[in-house]
């Protein structure tokens, strides 16, 4: 072995170790972002599950012939409070900068969550009782997509 071979070997070894370090840092960063994403997504699941139950119950109350408006109004207020909780958690999620990560990870779920968020931001509390079916379908789709994402 000559000195030239030794120098080339040292330079090659250094370059290879730098590339390995860079790739390792990228993989570690990706894992950390995914874990942060999962942490925030887990916060949404219980709210979506409760919303789905409450919306189903509100629809069944509305379909009964002996509908009591006060009971439906109370339930609509409860649903509105939970939707506001969803909006708060989703806003925190967006503020943490995790929305692009979710877009690249699961675009369909991202679109459905954005749709529910946007729908509620555009409506007010009085619209809940008129759009129970719409919100129920959106919540169920979001909940199912979220559940399948968390099982991966």
Phi, psi and omega per residue, in radians:
X1 nan 2.356 3.117
X2 -1.681 3.018 3.113
X3 -1.147 -0.630 3.131
X4 -1.087 -0.759 3.115
X5 -1.087 -0.688 3.131
X6 -1.139 -0.768 3.137
X7 -1.133 -0.786 3.112
X8 -1.081 -0.717 3.103
X9 -1.106 -0.737 3.102
X10 -1.125 -0.786 3.132
X11 -1.128 -0.754 3.119
X12 -1.114 -0.740 3.111
X13 -1.127 -0.708 3.106
X14 -1.127 -0.780 3.121
X15 -1.099 -0.747 3.131
X16 -1.122 -0.701 3.115
X17 -1.193 -0.613 3.087
X18 -1.155 -0.736 3.114
X19 -1.127 -0.763 3.120
X20 -1.091 -0.739 3.108
X21 -1.091 -0.779 -3.138
X22 -1.087 -0.808 3.125
X23 -1.123 -0.721 3.102
X24 -1.080 -0.702 3.108
X25 -1.147 -0.704 3.102
X26 -1.085 -0.786 -3.140
X27 -1.132 -0.752 3.115
X28 -1.100 -0.747 3.110
X29 -1.095 -0.700 3.123
X30 -1.132 -0.734 3.115
X31 -1.113 -0.722 3.134
X32 -1.132 -0.724 3.106
X33 -1.121 -0.725 3.102
X34 -1.101 -0.695 3.141
X35 -1.194 -0.696 3.055
X36 -1.100 -0.684 3.112
X37 -1.102 -0.815 3.125
X38 -1.080 -0.665 3.141
X39 -1.065 -0.763 3.128
X40 -1.262 -0.655 -3.132
X41 -1.147 -0.649 3.138
X42 -1.063 -0.519 3.119
X43 -1.187 -0.491 -3.104
X44 -1.363 -0.519 -2.997
X45 -1.061 -0.852 -3.131
X46 -1.075 -0.649 3.131
X47 -1.151 -0.746 3.126
X48 -1.141 -0.661 3.115
X49 -1.115 -0.811 3.118
X50 -1.134 -0.698 3.104
X51 -1.074 -0.744 3.113
X52 -1.052 -0.763 3.112
X53 -1.124 -0.798 -3.119
X54 -1.151 -0.691 3.124
X55 -1.173 -0.698 3.082
X56 -1.088 -0.740 3.122
X57 -1.137 -0.720 3.122
X58 -1.114 -0.680 3.105
X59 -1.141 -0.727 3.128
X60 -1.150 -0.650 3.081
X61 -1.124 -0.748 -3.111
X62 -1.145 -0.572 -3.102
X63 -1.375 -0.361 3.116
X64 -1.207 2.667 -3.135
X65 -1.333 -0.466 -3.117
X66 -1.659 0.810 -3.089
X67 -1.124 2.239 3.027
X68 -1.803 2.055 -3.079
X69 -1.056 -0.632 -3.130
X70 -1.144 -0.666 3.130
X71 -1.152 -0.755 3.122
X72 -1.189 -0.655 3.105
X73 -1.134 -0.724 3.106
X74 -1.090 -0.740 3.123
X75 -1.176 -0.658 3.095
X76 -1.107 -0.667 3.089
X77 -1.146 -0.712 3.107
X78 -1.093 -0.733 3.113
X79 -1.125 -0.732 3.129
X80 -1.091 -0.680 3.117
X81 -1.118 -0.738 3.125
X82 -1.194 -0.637 3.078
X83 -1.150 -0.639 3.057
X84 -1.139 -0.628 3.062
X85 -1.116 -0.750 3.088
X86 -1.023 -0.794 -3.136
X87 -1.079 -0.716 3.125
X88 -1.102 -0.833 -3.137
X89 -1.131 -0.733 3.138
X90 -1.167 -0.628 3.084
X91 -1.127 -0.712 3.071
X92 -1.106 -0.675 3.094
X93 -1.059 -0.796 3.121
X94 -1.168 -0.697 3.140
X95 -1.128 -0.520 3.106
X96 -1.302 -0.104 3.110
X97 1.359 0.425 -3.072
X98 -1.669 -0.075 -3.125
X99 -1.087 -0.772 3.081
X100 -1.086 -0.596 3.105
X101 -1.126 -0.731 3.106
X102 -1.179 -0.678 3.091
X103 -1.025 -0.755 -3.120
X104 -1.337 -0.475 -3.103
X105 -1.421 -0.840 -3.107
X106 -2.616 1.600 -3.028
X107 -1.142 -0.671 -3.109
X108 -1.123 -0.798 3.116
X109 -1.111 -0.708 3.115
X110 -1.038 -0.779 3.139
X111 -1.131 -0.696 3.141
X112 -1.183 -0.728 3.104
X113 -1.127 -0.722 3.080
X114 -1.094 -0.679 3.138
X115 -1.107 -0.784 3.103
X116 -1.125 -0.756 3.122
X117 -1.045 -0.841 -3.113
X118 -1.164 -0.731 3.130
X119 -1.030 -0.793 -3.111
X120 -1.223 -0.644 3.119
X121 -1.132 -0.543 -3.131
X122 -1.411 -0.515 -3.125
X123 -1.622 3.014 3.031
X124 -2.148 -3.100 -3.037
X125 -1.104 -0.567 -3.115
X126 -1.225 -0.359 -3.128
X127 -1.356 -0.266 -3.078
X128 -1.057 -0.832 -3.069
X129 -1.181 -0.408 3.120
X130 -1.513 -0.349 -3.062
X131 -2.126 0.639 -3.106
X132 -1.046 -0.779 -3.117
X133 -1.108 -0.729 3.139
X134 -1.081 -0.859 -3.128
X135 -1.159 -0.669 3.130
X136 -1.082 -0.781 -3.134
X137 -1.130 -0.729 3.115
X138 -1.113 -0.749 -3.113
X139 -1.151 -0.736 -3.123
X140 -1.144 -0.726 3.110
X141 -1.097 -0.800 3.129
X142 -1.076 -0.767 -3.119
X143 -1.092 -0.771 -3.132
X144 -1.150 -0.735 3.107
X145 -1.144 -0.689 3.129
X146 -1.131 -0.741 -3.137
X147 -1.113 -0.747 3.124
X148 -1.187 -0.585 3.086
X149 -1.144 -0.747 -3.110
X150 -1.238 -0.403 3.120
X151 -1.355 -0.308 -3.137
X152 -1.199 nan nan
